[in-house]
């Protein structure tokens, strides 16, 4: 995962994940939340790219984009399952 400056095109930061990130991300309170193909949900500081937390789930995440509803991340998986994970649970875990 990486962030690019929209004006200059320069890379602002990069964050190594366990698998490719094919879907979108959602920004909540300064953190980007997204899933990777290996089945991890990530919380990353949007300014620095520092990993705030990650949690292993039963299935990988592909093309869908997560949404935040209140304090919960809703995201579809590769298997068609939909997960609702509290943002705090993602931020508090470090399953790497």
Buried (B, 14 or more C-beta within 10 A) or exposed (E): BEBEEEEEEEEBBEBEBBBEBBBBBBEBEEBBBBBBBBBBBBBBBBEEBEBBBBBEBEBBBBEBEBEBEEEBBBBBBBEEEEBEBEBEBBBEBEEE
